[in-house]
Amino acid sequence: MGILDRLSPSSQFIEVIEWLDDSHNTLLYRFPVKDQEIKNGAQLIVRESQAAVFVHEGQIADQFPPGRYTIDGGNTPILSKLGAWKYGFNSPFKAEVYFVNTRQFTDLKWGTPNPVMMRDTDFGMVRLRAFGIYSIRVVDPQAFIKEVAGTNAHFITEDIEGQLKRTLVGGFSDALGESKIAALDLASNYDELSKFTRVKLNDEFKTFGLELTKFIIENISLPQEVEAAMDRRTSMGVIGDAGRYAQFQAADAMRDAAQNPGGGAGTGVGLGAGFALGNAMAGAMSDAMKQSREGGGTQQTGGQTGGVACPQCGTQNASNTKFCTECGTKLGKATCANCQAELSPGAKFCSECGQKV
């Protein structure tokens, strides 16, 4: 921090009061006037994004916005009323001067240290974690000094960050429950939920003399087991037909088991998958055979019309069949038992000797 103190060679009275801030996190700075007196007619320089607050005998007296001021009785009526000039305008006076930084403090982090419980329509009770950033600025310097900074000579964002984070998490949890947004739809509603939370929390921040200018949700995450269930659900949606996918997995398992015959526990998994695939294939073959019997029986019988007819019962048999499949009669060239002459198929009497067959 740069402080420009101009002191008269013959006096210790302060003539110029100003604060040059080169930090990035200072909210309030108390000008060093301990054991020193402010000279009547001293110059006060307040830069943009600053406010100067005078405290006299423990009581806030005056507040000055950006600009250049000459400190005397004419423009400090409150100081005059409080008695700062009781010895006359030509006498010095003692007062505490606080410079308050009114610019925005950005990129402050927030997050849920513990999961937030939420009732969801898809998953029931779920626990969510969230994190993001926020921005603040001082809008009421006097309230900020009274409620937060007090008599601190140097107050930075880290001094109040813990309180603000707890306030943000509490407000976010409440807003999340009130919004009733489904867990699967949270990602598409980050902006709406951020704005709703910021408006809801601004009244609480005003009690500190602050304004919550930005509240951004970077991510809301589900528990690992819920995310795993969502991944499986997504995978099944991509797969489509679960039956075919099961057959595909079983075929892969059999292939892996064949490539690793000494796989131990993996062999058992492969065998189980092989049994499942074998059952599926057996069912398919059974269906095919049933269809063949139902639709191809006539064709099978018809295919045997070119065989040998049984001389006893007339049943058609395959050409290479030696005995009739119906009555057991020996097939082939029939001969007469009396004269051994060859009989015609289906003959009842021998054509040579007339012997009854």
C-alpha positions as CSV (number, residue, x, y, z in Angstrom):
1,M,0.0,0.0,0.0
2,G,1.2,3.5,-0.8
3,I,0.6,6.2,1.8
4,L,1.5,9.8,1.0
5,D,2.0,11.7,4.3
6,R,3.1,15.3,3.9
7,L,4.3,16.7,7.2
8,S,5.3,20.3,7.7
9,P,9.0,20.7,8.7
10,S,7.9,22.5,11.9
11,S,4.8,20.5,12.7
12,Q,3.7,16.9,13.1
13,F,0.2,17.6,12.0
14,I,-1.1,15.7,9.0
15,E,-1.7,17.8,5.9
16,V,-2.6,15.2,3.2
17,I,-4.7,12.1,3.8
18,E,-4.9,9.6,1.0
19,W,-4.6,5.9,0.3
20,L,-2.9,4.3,-2.7
21,D,-4.0,0.6,-2.8
22,D,-1.8,-1.8,-4.7
23,S,-3.3,-4.9,-3.2
24,H,-6.0,-7.2,-4.7
25,N,-7.9,-8.2,-1.5
26,T,-8.0,-5.2,0.9
27,L,-11.6,-4.2,1.8
28,L,-10.7,-1.6,4.5
29,Y,-7.6,0.3,5.5
30,R,-7.2,2.6,8.5
31,F,-5.1,5.7,7.9
32,P,-2.3,5.8,10.5
33,V,-3.2,8.9,12.7
34,K,-2.4,7.4,16.1
35,D,-0.6,10.0,18.2
36,Q,-0.9,12.4,15.3
37,E,-3.4,15.2,14.8
38,I,-5.1,16.3,11.6
39,K,-4.3,19.9,10.8
40,N,-7.2,22.3,10.1
41,G,-7.3,22.8,6.3
42,A,-5.7,19.4,5.6
43,Q,-6.3,17.9,2.2
44,L,-8.3,14.7,1.8
45,I,-8.0,12.8,-1.5
46,V,-10.5,10.0,-2.1
47,R,-10.0,8.1,-5.4
48,E,-12.4,6.2,-7.5
49,S,-13.7,3.0,-6.0
50,Q,-12.9,4.4,-2.5
51,A,-14.9,5.9,0.3
52,A,-13.4,7.7,3.4
53,V,-15.1,7.5,6.8
54,F,-14.1,9.6,9.7
55,V,-14.6,8.2,13.2
56,H,-14.4,10.6,16.2
57,E,-14.3,9.4,19.7
58,G,-15.7,5.9,18.6
59,Q,-18.6,7.4,16.6
60,I,-18.9,7.6,12.8
61,A,-18.9,11.3,12.0
62,D,-18.6,11.9,8.2
63,Q,-18.3,9.9,5.0
64,F,-16.7,11.2,1.8
65,P,-17.1,9.9,-1.7
66,P,-14.4,10.1,-4.4
67,G,-13.0,13.7,-4.7
68,R,-10.6,16.2,-3.1
69,Y,-11.6,17.9,0.1
70,T,-10.3,20.5,2.5
71,I,-10.9,19.4,6.1
72,D,-12.3,22.4,8.1
73,G,-15.4,23.3,10.0
74,G,-17.2,24.5,6.9
75,N,-17.6,21.1,5.2
76,T,-17.6,18.8,8.3
77,P,-20.7,19.9,10.2
78,I,-21.0,16.5,12.0
79,L,-17.4,16.8,13.2
80,S,-18.1,20.3,14.4
81,K,-21.2,19.1,16.2
82,L,-19.3,16.3,17.9
83,G,-16.8,18.8,19.2
84,A,-13.8,18.0,17.0
85,W,-13.3,21.8,16.5
86,K,-14.1,22.8,20.1
87,Y,-10.7,24.6,20.3
88,G,-11.5,26.6,17.2
89,F,-11.0,26.0,13.5
90,N,-7.3,27.0,13.7
91,S,-6.6,24.1,16.1
92,P,-5.8,20.6,15.0
93,F,-8.1,17.6,15.9
94,K,-7.7,13.9,16.3
95,A,-9.9,11.4,14.4
96,E,-9.6,8.0,12.9
97,V,-9.9,7.8,9.1
98,Y,-11.0,4.6,7.3
99,F,-10.6,4.1,3.6
100,V,-13.1,1.5,2.3
101,N,-12.5,-0.2,-1.1
102,T,-15.8,-0.1,-3.0
103,R,-14.7,-1.9,-6.2
104,Q,-15.8,-5.4,-7.1
105,F,-13.8,-8.3,-5.7
106,T,-14.1,-11.1,-8.2
107,D,-13.2,-14.8,-8.6
108,L,-13.9,-15.7,-5.0
109,K,-14.5,-19.5,-4.6
110,W,-17.4,-21.3,-3.0
111,G,-18.3,-24.9,-2.7
112,T,-20.3,-27.4,-0.7
113,P,-18.1,-29.1,1.9
114,N,-20.7,-31.7,2.5
115,P,-23.3,-33.2,0.0
116,V,-26.6,-31.5,-0.2
117,M,-29.6,-33.8,0.2
118,M,-32.3,-33.5,-2.5
119,R,-35.5,-35.3,-3.4
120,D,-35.5,-36.2,-7.1
121,T,-38.3,-37.6,-9.2
122,D,-36.0,-39.9,-11.1
123,F,-33.6,-41.2,-8.5
124,G,-35.4,-40.6,-5.2
125,M,-33.1,-39.2,-2.5
126,V,-29.8,-38.0,-3.9
127,R,-26.8,-36.2,-2.6
128,L,-25.4,-33.4,-4.7
129,R,-22.1,-31.4,-4.6
130,A,-21.6,-28.1,-6.2
131,F,-18.9,-25.4,-6.6
132,G,-18.4,-22.1,-8.4
133,I,-17.3,-18.5,-8.0
134,Y,-18.9,-15.2,-6.7
135,S,-18.2,-11.5,-6.6
136,I,-18.9,-8.9,-3.9
137,R,-18.4,-5.2,-3.3
138,V,-19.0,-2.8,-0.4
139,V,-22.2,-0.7,-1.0
140,D,-22.6,0.7,2.6
141,P,-19.2,1.6,4.1
142,Q,-20.6,2.7,7.4
143,A,-22.6,-0.5,7.8
144,F,-19.6,-2.5,6.8
145,I,-17.4,-0.8,9.5
146,K,-20.1,-1.3,12.1
147,E,-21.1,-4.9,11.3
148,V,-17.9,-6.5,10.0
149,A,-14.6,-4.6,10.1
150,G,-15.0,-2.9,13.4
151,T,-11.7,-1.3,14.6
152,N,-9.5,-3.5,12.4
153,A,-6.7,-1.5,10.8
154,H,-6.4,-3.7,7.8
155,F,-9.4,-5.9,6.7
156,I,-9.0,-8.3,3.7
157,T,-11.4,-10.6,1.9
158,E,-10.0,-13.7,3.6
159,D,-11.2,-12.3,7.0
160,I,-14.8,-12.6,5.9
161,E,-14.6,-15.3,3.2
162,G,-15.5,-18.1,5.6
163,Q,-18.7,-16.4,6.7
164,L,-19.7,-15.6,3.2
165,K,-19.1,-19.1,1.9
166,R,-21.3,-20.6,4.7
167,T,-24.0,-18.1,3.8
168,L,-23.7,-18.9,0.1
169,V,-23.9,-22.7,0.7
170,G,-26.9,-22.4,3.0
171,G,-28.7,-20.1,0.5
172,F,-27.8,-22.3,-2.5
173,S,-29.1,-25.5,-0.7
174,D,-32.4,-23.7,0.1
175,A,-32.7,-22.4,-3.5
176,L,-31.9,-25.8,-4.9
177,G,-34.7,-27.4,-2.9
178,E,-37.2,-24.7,-3.7
179,S,-36.5,-24.8,-7.4
180,K,-37.6,-28.5,-7.6
181,I,-35.4,-29.0,-10.7
182,A,-34.8,-32.7,-11.6
183,A,-31.2,-33.8,-11.2
184,L,-31.0,-34.7,-14.9
185,D,-32.1,-31.1,-15.8
186,L,-29.7,-29.2,-13.5
187,A,-27.0,-28.7,-16.1
188,S,-29.4,-26.8,-18.4
189,N,-30.6,-24.6,-15.6
190,Y,-27.3,-23.3,-14.1
191,D,-28.0,-19.7,-15.1
192,E,-31.5,-19.6,-13.8
193,L,-30.5,-21.3,-10.5
194,S,-27.6,-18.8,-10.1
195,K,-29.8,-15.8,-10.6
196,F,-32.4,-17.1,-8.2
197,T,-29.8,-17.8,-5.5
198,R,-28.1,-14.4,-5.9
199,V,-31.4,-12.5,-5.5
200,K,-32.3,-14.7,-2.5
201,L,-29.0,-14.0,-0.8
202,N,-28.6,-10.3,-1.5
203,D,-30.8,-9.2,1.5
204,E,-28.5,-11.3,3.8
205,F,-25.4,-9.6,2.3
206,K,-26.8,-6.2,2.8
207,T,-26.7,-6.7,6.5
208,F,-22.9,-6.7,6.1
209,G,-22.9,-3.6,4.0
210,L,-22.1,-5.8,1.0
211,E,-23.7,-6.6,-2.4
212,L,-23.5,-10.0,-4.0
213,T,-22.8,-8.9,-7.6
214,K,-22.2,-12.3,-9.2
215,F,-23.0,-15.9,-8.2
216,I,-21.9,-18.5,-10.7
217,I,-22.5,-22.3,-10.5
218,E,-19.7,-24.0,-12.3
219,N,-20.7,-27.6,-11.7
220,I,-23.2,-29.7,-9.8
221,S,-22.2,-33.4,-9.5
222,L,-24.1,-36.5,-8.5
223,P,-22.8,-39.3,-6.3
224,Q,-20.6,-41.9,-8.1
225,E,-23.1,-44.7,-7.8
226,V,-25.8,-42.5,-9.4
227,E,-23.5,-41.5,-12.2
228,A,-22.6,-45.2,-12.8
229,A,-26.3,-46.0,-13.0
230,M,-26.8,-43.2,-15.5
231,D,-23.9,-44.5,-17.6
232,R,-25.5,-48.0,-17.6
233,R,-28.8,-46.6,-18.6
234,T,-27.3,-44.6,-21.4
235,S,-25.4,-47.7,-22.6
236,M,-28.6,-49.7,-22.7
237,G,-30.2,-47.0,-24.7
238,V,-27.4,-47.1,-27.2
239,I,-27.4,-51.0,-27.4
240,G,-31.1,-51.3,-28.1
241,D,-32.0,-55.0,-28.2
242,A,-30.9,-56.5,-24.9
243,G,-31.3,-60.1,-26.1
244,R,-29.0,-59.7,-29.0
245,Y,-26.5,-57.8,-26.9
246,A,-26.5,-60.7,-24.4
247,Q,-25.7,-63.1,-27.2
248,F,-23.0,-60.9,-28.5
249,Q,-21.4,-60.7,-25.0
250,A,-21.7,-64.5,-24.6
251,A,-19.9,-65.0,-27.9
252,D,-17.1,-62.6,-26.9
253,A,-16.8,-64.4,-23.5
254,M,-16.4,-67.8,-25.3
255,R,-13.8,-66.4,-27.6
256,D,-11.8,-64.9,-24.7
257,A,-12.1,-68.2,-22.8
258,A,-10.8,-70.1,-25.9
259,Q,-7.9,-67.8,-26.1
260,N,-7.1,-68.2,-22.4
261,P,-7.6,-71.9,-21.5
262,G,-5.8,-71.6,-18.2
263,G,-7.8,-68.5,-17.1
264,G,-8.9,-69.8,-13.7
265,A,-11.9,-67.7,-12.6
266,G,-12.1,-66.3,-16.1
267,T,-12.6,-69.8,-17.4
268,G,-15.7,-70.2,-15.2
269,V,-17.1,-66.9,-16.5
270,G,-16.4,-68.1,-20.1
271,L,-18.1,-71.4,-19.4
272,G,-21.1,-69.7,-18.0
273,A,-21.4,-67.5,-21.0
274,G,-20.9,-70.5,-23.2
275,F,-23.7,-72.4,-21.6
276,A,-26.0,-69.3,-22.0
277,L,-25.0,-69.1,-25.7
278,G,-25.4,-72.9,-26.1
279,N,-28.9,-72.7,-24.7
280,A,-29.8,-69.9,-27.1
281,M,-28.4,-71.8,-30.1
282,A,-30.2,-75.0,-29.0
283,G,-33.4,-73.1,-28.8
284,A,-32.9,-71.7,-32.3
285,M,-32.1,-75.2,-33.7
286,S,-35.1,-76.6,-32.0
287,D,-37.3,-74.0,-33.6
288,A,-35.8,-74.7,-37.0
289,M,-36.4,-78.4,-36.7
290,K,-40.0,-77.8,-35.6
291,Q,-40.6,-75.6,-38.6
292,S,-39.0,-78.3,-40.8
293,R,-41.3,-81.0,-39.5
294,E,-44.4,-78.8,-39.8
295,G,-43.7,-77.5,-43.3
296,G,-41.4,-80.2,-44.9
297,G,-43.0,-83.5,-44.0
298,T,-44.7,-84.0,-47.4
299,Q,-41.5,-83.2,-49.2
300,Q,-39.6,-85.8,-47.2
301,T,-42.1,-88.6,-48.1
302,G,-42.3,-87.4,-51.7
303,G,-38.6,-87.7,-52.0
304,Q,-38.8,-91.5,-51.5
305,T,-41.3,-92.2,-54.4
306,G,-38.4,-93.5,-56.5
307,G,-37.5,-96.4,-54.0
308,V,-38.4,-100.1,-53.9
309,A,-41.9,-101.3,-53.1
310,C,-42.3,-104.0,-50.6
311,P,-43.7,-107.1,-52.3
312,Q,-45.6,-108.0,-49.1
313,C,-47.3,-104.7,-48.0
314,G,-46.6,-102.4,-50.9
315,T,-44.8,-99.8,-48.8
316,Q,-42.3,-97.6,-50.7
317,N,-38.8,-97.9,-49.2
318,A,-35.5,-96.3,-50.1
319,S,-33.6,-97.9,-52.9
320,N,-30.8,-99.1,-50.7
321,T,-33.1,-100.5,-48.0
322,K,-32.7,-104.3,-47.5
323,F,-35.8,-104.9,-45.4
324,C,-39.2,-103.2,-45.4
325,T,-39.6,-100.5,-42.8
326,E,-43.3,-101.4,-42.4
327,C,-43.5,-105.2,-42.3
328,G,-39.9,-106.4,-42.2
329,T,-40.1,-108.3,-45.5
330,K,-36.7,-108.8,-47.2
331,L,-36.4,-106.5,-50.2
332,G,-34.7,-107.2,-53.5
333,K,-35.4,-109.5,-56.4
334,A,-38.1,-112.0,-55.4
335,T,-38.0,-115.6,-56.7
336,C,-40.5,-118.4,-56.8
337,A,-40.0,-120.9,-54.0
338,N,-41.0,-123.8,-56.4
339,C,-39.0,-123.1,-59.6
340,Q,-36.7,-120.2,-58.5
341,A,-38.0,-118.0,-61.4
342,E,-37.8,-114.3,-60.8
343,L,-41.1,-112.8,-59.8
344,S,-42.4,-109.5,-61.0
345,P,-42.9,-106.8,-58.2
346,G,-46.3,-107.3,-56.6
347,A,-47.0,-110.6,-58.4
348,K,-49.3,-113.1,-56.6
349,F,-48.5,-116.2,-58.8
350,C,-45.3,-117.4,-60.5
351,S,-45.4,-116.7,-64.2
352,E,-43.4,-119.9,-64.9
353,C,-45.1,-122.6,-62.8
354,G,-48.2,-120.9,-61.5
355,Q,-47.1,-121.4,-57.9
356,K,-48.9,-119.1,-55.5
357,V,-46.5,-116.6,-54.0
